[in-house]
Amino acid sequence: MRRILLALMLAPLSSMALADQFVGQASVIDGDTLEIHGMRIRLWGVDAPESSQLCRGDDSLQYRCGAQAANELDAFIARRTVNCVPVSLDQYGRTVATCSVGGADLGEWLVLHGLALDWPQYSKGRYGVAQHNAERAGRGIWKGSYVEPWLYRSCVRANGKPATCSDDASSHP
């Protein structure tokens, strides 16, 4: 009888723990934001270029690096189930979480492929090794030049235009 009573008492606790996670099919909003069951989730510890942001490739030509990050993340997820564990809320009220698919941490995957940067202010360097490996291999944004996404957003908020905030075109051929 005690076991049954204990099981009945623990059942709501385990369902509350599961409710704290977001599991399901994700829509990619941008390179570091997903939506699962109508809930916006910001990936913890990384910062991907914004959708309107431009970078320069190894050919010095501009390309939409923010759109590329989102498209490649979407292709990697490939409609598989995404599991997110909330860490906190951001200033916009979005859930900030570590998310994985097929056992792969999406933040680490993005950084390792040069599609996002480790954001040590939040990650405390968790993705630093992945970023070093991406930079050394010249993957993604490391092939050419870019402006850190947090600096790009700051420039745009100060009424800068996406093209001029994305990069200093005068320093490229």
C-alpha positions as CSV (number, residue, x, y, z in Angstrom):
1,M,0.0,0.0,0.0
2,R,2.9,2.4,0.8
3,R,4.4,1.8,-2.6
4,I,1.2,2.6,-4.3
5,L,0.8,5.8,-2.2
6,L,4.4,6.8,-2.9
7,A,3.9,6.1,-6.7
8,L,0.8,8.3,-6.7
9,M,2.6,11.1,-4.9
10,L,5.7,11.0,-7.2
11,A,3.7,10.8,-10.5
12,P,2.7,14.5,-10.5
13,L,6.4,15.4,-9.7
14,S,7.7,13.5,-12.7
15,S,5.1,15.0,-15.0
16,M,6.1,18.5,-13.7
17,A,9.7,17.7,-14.5
18,L,8.7,16.7,-18.0
19,A,6.6,19.8,-18.4
20,D,9.8,21.9,-17.8
21,Q,11.2,20.5,-21.0
22,F,10.1,21.2,-24.5
23,V,10.0,18.2,-26.8
24,G,8.7,18.1,-30.3
25,Q,9.1,19.2,-33.9
26,A,10.7,22.6,-34.1
27,S,10.4,25.4,-36.6
28,V,13.6,27.4,-37.1
29,I,12.9,31.1,-36.6
30,D,16.5,32.2,-37.1
31,G,19.9,30.7,-36.5
32,D,19.6,30.6,-32.8
33,T,15.8,30.7,-32.2
34,L,13.3,27.8,-32.5
35,E,9.6,27.4,-31.9
36,I,8.1,24.3,-30.4
37,H,4.4,24.0,-29.7
38,G,4.1,27.8,-30.2
39,M,6.8,28.5,-27.7
40,R,9.8,30.6,-28.8
41,I,13.1,29.2,-27.6
42,R,16.4,31.0,-27.7
43,L,19.4,28.7,-27.8
44,W,21.6,29.2,-24.7
45,G,25.2,30.3,-25.0
46,V,25.4,31.0,-28.7
47,D,24.7,34.0,-31.0
48,A,24.1,33.4,-34.7
49,P,24.1,36.2,-37.3
50,E,20.7,37.9,-37.7
51,S,18.5,37.0,-40.6
52,S,19.2,40.3,-42.3
53,Q,22.9,40.2,-41.6
54,L,25.5,39.9,-44.3
55,C,29.0,38.4,-44.1
56,R,31.8,38.2,-46.6
57,G,33.0,34.8,-47.9
58,D,36.5,33.8,-48.8
59,D,35.8,35.5,-52.2
60,S,35.1,38.8,-50.4
61,L,31.6,38.8,-51.7
62,Q,28.7,39.4,-49.3
63,Y,26.3,36.6,-48.5
64,R,23.3,36.3,-46.2
65,C,25.1,34.5,-43.3
66,G,22.1,34.9,-41.0
67,A,19.8,33.2,-43.5
68,Q,22.5,30.5,-44.1
69,A,22.7,29.7,-40.4
70,A,18.9,29.3,-40.2
71,N,18.7,27.2,-43.4
72,E,21.5,24.9,-42.3
73,L,20.1,24.5,-38.8
74,D,16.7,23.6,-40.4
75,A,18.4,21.1,-42.7
76,F,20.3,19.5,-39.8
77,I,17.2,19.2,-37.6
78,A,15.4,17.7,-40.7
79,R,12.0,17.4,-38.9
80,R,13.5,15.2,-36.2
81,T,12.3,15.6,-32.6
82,V,14.0,18.4,-30.7
83,N,14.5,18.3,-26.9
84,C,15.0,21.6,-25.1
85,V,15.9,22.0,-21.4
86,P,15.1,25.5,-20.2
87,V,17.9,27.5,-18.5
88,S,16.3,30.9,-18.1
89,L,14.2,33.7,-19.7
90,D,15.8,36.4,-21.8
91,Q,14.9,40.1,-21.7
92,Y,12.2,39.6,-24.2
93,G,10.5,36.8,-22.2
94,R,11.7,34.0,-24.5
95,T,12.7,30.7,-22.9
96,V,16.5,30.3,-23.2
97,A,17.4,26.6,-23.4
98,T,19.9,24.0,-24.4
99,C,18.4,22.0,-27.2
100,S,19.5,18.8,-28.8
101,V,18.4,16.6,-31.7
102,G,19.7,13.0,-32.1
103,G,21.9,13.6,-29.1
104,A,23.7,16.6,-30.7
105,D,23.7,19.9,-28.8
106,L,22.4,22.4,-31.3
107,G,24.4,25.3,-29.9
108,E,27.6,23.3,-30.2
109,W,26.7,22.1,-33.7
110,L,26.1,25.7,-34.9
111,V,29.4,26.9,-33.4
112,L,31.4,23.9,-34.7
113,H,30.1,24.6,-38.2
114,G,30.9,28.3,-38.1
115,L,27.2,29.3,-38.2
116,A,27.1,30.9,-34.7
117,L,29.6,32.2,-32.1
118,D,30.2,31.0,-28.6
119,W,28.7,33.8,-26.4
120,P,31.0,33.6,-23.4
121,Q,29.0,36.3,-21.5
122,Y,26.4,33.6,-21.1
123,S,28.1,30.3,-22.0
124,K,31.2,30.9,-19.8
125,G,33.1,29.4,-22.7
126,R,31.3,26.2,-23.0
127,Y,31.5,26.3,-26.8
128,G,35.0,27.8,-27.0
129,V,36.7,24.6,-28.2
130,A,34.0,24.2,-30.9
131,Q,34.6,27.8,-32.0
132,H,38.4,27.3,-32.1
133,N,37.9,24.2,-34.2
134,A,35.6,26.0,-36.6
135,E,38.0,29.0,-36.9
136,R,41.0,26.7,-37.5
137,A,39.1,24.8,-40.2
138,G,37.7,27.9,-41.8
139,R,34.1,26.8,-41.6
140,G,31.1,29.1,-42.1
141,I,31.7,32.7,-41.1
142,W,35.4,31.9,-40.5
143,K,35.9,31.6,-44.2
144,G,35.8,35.4,-44.6
145,S,34.8,38.3,-42.4
146,Y,31.8,39.1,-40.3
147,V,30.6,41.4,-37.6
148,E,29.6,39.8,-34.2
149,P,25.8,39.5,-34.1
150,W,25.6,41.5,-30.8
151,L,27.5,44.4,-32.5
152,Y,25.3,44.1,-35.6
153,R,22.1,44.4,-33.5
154,S,23.5,47.4,-31.6
155,C,24.3,49.2,-34.9
156,V,20.8,48.5,-36.3
157,R,19.2,49.7,-33.1
158,A,21.2,52.9,-33.6
159,N,19.4,53.3,-36.9
160,G,22.1,51.8,-39.0
161,K,21.2,50.0,-42.3
162,P,21.8,46.2,-42.4
163,A,24.3,46.4,-45.2
164,T,26.5,49.0,-43.4
165,C,26.1,47.4,-40.0
166,S,27.0,43.9,-41.4
167,D,30.5,44.8,-42.3
168,D,33.0,47.6,-43.1
169,A,32.8,47.3,-46.9
170,S,35.7,49.9,-47.3
171,S,38.2,47.4,-45.9
172,H,37.4,44.8,-48.6
173,P,38.4,44.8,-52.3
